[in-house]
């Protein structure tokens, strides 16, 4: 081979990987026909089959429904996602091996983890564990291989994209995000609400629920605390909290209840609100007008958002680097 014929070392590596795959595909005439016909992607020296992808998609596929076109689009999306996920996993596993990370310590660690799993969930009985795997169509070797690969992928993901030491979100970035995305932090008008619910039972005489609600309201008006009456009489989920619903906005209620609640001032309560399913009594403890949450209130939330975006960016760069230096062929 003359000097300079292959100046791109990455291309040489891709060719070597390709030849390795071809060699593996040529082992056995019957197996060859079955595998070649079912190849979805070749990733370096590994093959991803159509069967693998279809099996994963089948587990996650939604019901067909009546909109066939939309169903086909959903299936295609799931298929593409499953394929890319498998490609990325193969790239990561290949990079782990080619980078020289394989050690006896790793193998011992995986064995120890499986032993701990058997001890914790199967009483230390390997035979029971094996029977459980058999019922799922797995062998111990298949299970161990999957556990090993999952661990490697998690470790490599951490090292290359989610390691917190690699991600620094500065106060300036947080403030810039806040200033340019204030709509995300808008809060609607809210009231701090207490509610008493008296169900309208079909077995009771008409007007029973309303009469009880009016009796309760009379006691509240005479000085009995609203919360105390709620604990005794309300059928609502917040009965033990004295009917306290916390801060709520219009969208959390039927219009008939929301309109009344948002017409009240702090400390005011409603009359009996009669609806087909129940009678209601409302008390507003406080009112909070629509506003944009303060930066100090959302700082941690913004930091989590920016950290998540940076994790994704680093991972995409890492996967692209792996693709650039590896042989990946879609069929």
ROVEXLO-107125 format. One record per residue (C-alpha): z, x, y; residue number from 1; chain. Coordinates in steps of 0.25 Angstrom, whole numbers. Layout:
N
KEZA    pz    px    py kolvex lumba
KEZA     Z     X     Y    NUM     A
...
This chain:
331
KEZA    pz    px    py kolvex lumba
KEZA     0     0     0      1     A
KEZA    -4     6    13      2     A
KEZA     6     8    24      3     A
KEZA     6    -4    34      4     A
KEZA     0   -14    24      5     A
KEZA    13   -22    24      6     A
KEZA    20   -19    37      7     A
KEZA    28   -32    36      8     A
KEZA    39   -29    27      9     A
KEZA    43   -44    27     10     A
KEZA    29   -47    22     11     A
KEZA    31   -38    10     12     A
KEZA    44   -44     7     13     A
KEZA    38   -58     7     14     A
KEZA    27   -53    -3     15     A
KEZA    37   -47   -12     16     A
KEZA    45   -60   -12     17     A
KEZA    32   -68   -14     18     A
KEZA    28   -59   -26     19     A
KEZA    42   -61   -32     20     A
KEZA    41   -76   -31     21     A
KEZA    27   -76   -38     22     A
KEZA    33   -68   -49     23     A
KEZA    44   -78   -51     24     A
KEZA    34   -89   -51     25     A
KEZA    25   -83   -62     26     A
KEZA    36   -82   -72     27     A
KEZA    33   -92   -83     28     A
KEZA    20  -101   -83     29     A
KEZA    27  -114   -84     30     A
KEZA    38  -111   -74     31     A
KEZA    27  -105   -65     32     A
KEZA    19  -118   -64     33     A
KEZA    32  -126   -62     34     A
KEZA    37  -117   -51     35     A
KEZA    24  -114   -43     36     A
KEZA    21  -129   -43     37     A
KEZA    35  -132   -37     38     A
KEZA    36  -121   -27     39     A
KEZA    40  -126   -13     40     A
KEZA    44  -112    -6     41     A
KEZA    45   -98   -10     42     A
KEZA    56   -90    -3     43     A
KEZA    55   -75    -6     44     A
KEZA    58   -74   -21     45     A
KEZA    63   -89   -23     46     A
KEZA    55  -102   -25     47     A
KEZA    59  -115   -20     48     A
KEZA    53  -126   -28     49     A
KEZA    49  -140   -24     50     A
KEZA    58  -146   -34     51     A
KEZA    70  -139   -27     52     A
KEZA    66  -145   -14     53     A
KEZA    63  -159   -20     54     A
KEZA    76  -159   -27     55     A
KEZA    84  -156   -14     56     A
KEZA    76  -167    -6     57     A
KEZA    78  -177   -17     58     A
KEZA    93  -176   -16     59     A
KEZA    93  -178    -1     60     A
KEZA    81  -188     1     61     A
KEZA    84  -201     8     62     A
KEZA    80  -214     2     63     A
KEZA    65  -218     3     64     A
KEZA    67  -230    12     65     A
KEZA    55  -238    17     66     A
KEZA    49  -228    27     67     A
KEZA    42  -219    17     68     A
KEZA    36  -209    28     69     A
KEZA    50  -207    34     70     A
KEZA    55  -204    20     71     A
KEZA    44  -194    17     72     A
KEZA    48  -187    30     73     A
KEZA    62  -186    26     74     A
KEZA    59  -181    13     75     A
KEZA    50  -170    19     76     A
KEZA    61  -166    28     77     A
KEZA    71  -165    17     78     A
KEZA    60  -157     9     79     A
KEZA    58  -147    21     80     A
KEZA    73  -146    23     81     A
KEZA    76  -143     9     82     A
KEZA    64  -133     7     83     A
KEZA    69  -125    20     84     A
KEZA    83  -125    15     85     A
KEZA    79  -119     2     86     A
KEZA    70  -109     9     87     A
KEZA    81  -105    18     88     A
KEZA    91  -103     6     89     A
KEZA    81   -95    -2     90     A
KEZA    79   -86    10     91     A
KEZA    94   -84    12     92     A
KEZA    96   -81    -2     93     A
KEZA    85   -71    -3     94     A
KEZA    90   -64    10     95     A
KEZA   104   -63     4     96     A
KEZA    99   -56    -8     97     A
KEZA    89   -47    -1     98     A
KEZA   100   -43     9     99     A
KEZA   108   -37    -2    100     A
KEZA   120   -47    -1    101     A
KEZA   120   -49   -16    102     A
KEZA   133   -44   -22    103     A
KEZA   142   -46   -34    104     A
KEZA   153   -51   -24    105     A
KEZA   144   -63   -21    106     A
KEZA   142   -66   -35    107     A
KEZA   157   -65   -38    108     A
KEZA   160   -74   -26    109     A
KEZA   151   -85   -31    110     A
KEZA   157   -85   -45    111     A
KEZA   171   -85   -39    112     A
KEZA   167   -97   -30    113     A
KEZA   162  -105   -42    114     A
KEZA   174  -102   -50    115     A
KEZA   182  -107   -38    116     A
KEZA   174  -120   -38    117     A
KEZA   176  -122   -53    118     A
KEZA   191  -120   -51    119     A
KEZA   192  -129   -40    120     A
KEZA   183  -141   -44    121     A
KEZA   182  -140   -59    122     A
KEZA   196  -135   -63    123     A
KEZA   191  -121   -66    124     A
KEZA   183  -127   -78    125     A
KEZA   169  -120   -78    126     A
KEZA   164  -130   -89    127     A
KEZA   167  -142   -81    128     A
KEZA   160  -135   -69    129     A
KEZA   148  -132   -78    130     A
KEZA   147  -146   -83    131     A
KEZA   147  -151   -68    132     A
KEZA   136  -142   -65    133     A
KEZA   128  -147   -77    134     A
KEZA   129  -161   -73    135     A
KEZA   123  -157   -60    136     A
KEZA   111  -150   -67    137     A
KEZA   117  -136   -64    138     A
KEZA   121  -124   -71    139     A
KEZA   132  -114   -67    140     A
KEZA   122  -104   -64    141     A
KEZA   114  -114   -55    142     A
KEZA   127  -118   -48    143     A
KEZA   131  -103   -46    144     A
KEZA   118   -99   -40    145     A
KEZA   118  -111   -30    146     A
KEZA   133  -107   -26    147     A
KEZA   128   -93   -24    148     A
KEZA   116   -97   -16    149     A
KEZA   124  -106    -7    150     A
KEZA   134   -96    -4    151     A
KEZA   124   -85     0    152     A
KEZA   117   -95     9    153     A
KEZA   130   -99    16    154     A
KEZA   134   -85    18    155     A
KEZA   120   -81    23    156     A
KEZA   120   -93    32    157     A
KEZA   133   -89    38    158     A
KEZA   129   -74    40    159     A
KEZA   116   -77    47    160     A
KEZA   118   -90    54    161     A
KEZA   132   -96    55    162     A
KEZA   141   -84    56    163     A
KEZA   150   -88    68    164     A
KEZA   150   -73    72    165     A
KEZA   135   -74    75    166     A
KEZA   136   -86    84    167     A
KEZA   142   -85    98    168     A
KEZA   141   -98   106    169     A
KEZA   145   -93   120    170     A
KEZA   152  -103   131    171     A
KEZA   139  -101   139    172     A
KEZA   131  -107   128    173     A
KEZA   140  -119   126    174     A
KEZA   140  -122   141    175     A
KEZA   125  -121   141    176     A
KEZA   124  -131   130    177     A
KEZA   133  -140   136    178     A
KEZA   126  -140   149    179     A
KEZA   112  -143   143    180     A
KEZA   117  -153   132    181     A
KEZA   127  -162   140    182     A
KEZA   121  -174   134    183     A
KEZA   127  -171   121    184     A
KEZA   140  -172   127    185     A
KEZA   139  -185   134    186     A
KEZA   150  -195   130    187     A
KEZA   148  -210   132    188     A
KEZA   158  -220   139    189     A
KEZA   170  -220   129    190     A
KEZA   183  -228   128    191     A
KEZA   196  -224   120    192     A
KEZA   197  -237   112    193     A
KEZA   207  -245   104    194     A
KEZA   203  -256    95    195     A
KEZA   209  -267    87    196     A
KEZA   200  -274    77    197     A
KEZA   204  -288    71    198     A
KEZA   193  -291    60    199     A
KEZA   187  -305    59    200     A
KEZA   190  -309    45    201     A
KEZA   181  -319    38    202     A
KEZA   193  -324    31    203     A
KEZA   201  -327    43    204     A
KEZA   200  -340    52    205     A
KEZA   191  -338    64    206     A
KEZA   197  -332    76    207     A
KEZA   208  -325    68    208     A
KEZA   204  -311    72    209     A
KEZA   203  -315    86    210     A
KEZA   217  -322    86    211     A
KEZA   223  -309    81    212     A
KEZA   216  -301    91    213     A
KEZA   221  -309   102    214     A
KEZA   235  -309    97    215     A
KEZA   234  -293    96    216     A
KEZA   229  -293   110    217     A
KEZA   240  -301   115    218     A
KEZA   250  -292   109    219     A
KEZA   243  -280   116    220     A
KEZA   243  -287   129    221     A
KEZA   258  -289   128    222     A
KEZA   260  -274   126    223     A
KEZA   258  -270   112    224     A
KEZA   250  -258   111    225     A
KEZA   236  -259   107    226     A
KEZA   237  -248    97    227     A
KEZA   249  -254    90    228     A
KEZA   241  -268    88    229     A
KEZA   229  -260    83    230     A
KEZA   237  -253    72    231     A
KEZA   243  -266    68    232     A
KEZA   231  -276    69    233     A
KEZA   218  -268    70    234     A
KEZA   208  -267    58    235     A
KEZA   201  -256    64    236     A
KEZA   200  -242    59    237     A
KEZA   208  -236    70    238     A
KEZA   220  -246    67    239     A
KEZA   230  -235    64    240     A
KEZA   226  -228    77    241     A
KEZA   229  -240    85    242     A
KEZA   215  -244    86    243     A
KEZA   211  -231    93    244     A
KEZA   196  -229    92    245     A
KEZA   196  -217   101    246     A
KEZA   185  -214   111    247     A
KEZA   173  -223   108    248     A
KEZA   160  -226   115    249     A
KEZA   151  -238   115    250     A
KEZA   143  -235   103    251     A
KEZA   155  -236    94    252     A
KEZA   157  -251    95    253     A
KEZA   150  -264    95    254     A
KEZA   145  -268   109    255     A
KEZA   155  -279   110    256     A
KEZA   167  -269   108    257     A
KEZA   161  -258   116    258     A
KEZA   158  -267   128    259     A
KEZA   172  -271   129    260     A
KEZA   178  -257   126    261     A
KEZA   170  -251   137    262     A
KEZA   174  -262   147    263     A
KEZA   189  -258   146    264     A
KEZA   196  -248   155    265     A
KEZA   207  -239   149    266     A
KEZA   219  -247   144    267     A
KEZA   212  -260   144    268     A
KEZA   209  -268   131    269     A
KEZA   200  -279   127    270     A
KEZA   202  -294   123    271     A
KEZA   199  -298   109    272     A
KEZA   184  -295   106    273     A
KEZA   179  -304    95    274     A
KEZA   168  -300    86    275     A
KEZA   163  -305    73    276     A
KEZA   170  -295    64    277     A
KEZA   183  -293    72    278     A
KEZA   191  -294    85    279     A
KEZA   193  -282    93    280     A
KEZA   203  -277   104    281     A
KEZA   200  -265   112    282     A
KEZA   208  -256   121    283     A
KEZA   203  -245   129    284     A
KEZA   212  -233   131    285     A
KEZA   203  -225   139    286     A
KEZA   189  -224   144    287     A
KEZA   180  -211   145    288     A
KEZA   167  -213   153    289     A
KEZA   154  -206   148    290     A
KEZA   154  -191   151    291     A
KEZA   149  -178   146    292     A
KEZA   159  -171   138    293     A
KEZA   165  -158   144    294     A
KEZA   161  -144   140    295     A
KEZA   175  -140   135    296     A
KEZA   175  -153   126    297     A
KEZA   162  -150   119    298     A
KEZA   162  -134   119    299     A
KEZA   165  -133   104    300     A
KEZA   155  -144   101    301     A
KEZA   144  -136   108    302     A
KEZA   148  -123   102    303     A
KEZA   147  -129    88    304     A
KEZA   133  -135    92    305     A
KEZA   128  -121    97    306     A
KEZA   134  -114    85    307     A
KEZA   127  -123    76    308     A
KEZA   114  -121    83    309     A
KEZA   116  -106    83    310     A
KEZA   118  -106    68    311     A
KEZA   105  -114    66    312     A
KEZA    98  -104    75    313     A
KEZA   103   -92    68    314     A
KEZA   100   -98    54    315     A
KEZA    86  -102    58    316     A
KEZA    83   -87    63    317     A
KEZA    89   -82    50    318     A
KEZA    81   -91    41    319     A
KEZA    68   -87    49    320     A
KEZA    71   -72    47    321     A
KEZA    73   -74    32    322     A
KEZA    60   -82    32    323     A
KEZA    53   -71    40    324     A
KEZA    56   -60    30    325     A
KEZA    55   -68    17    326     A
KEZA    44   -75     9    327     A
KEZA    44   -90    11    328     A
KEZA    32   -98     6    329     A
KEZA    31  -113     6    330     A
KEZA    22  -121    -4    331     A
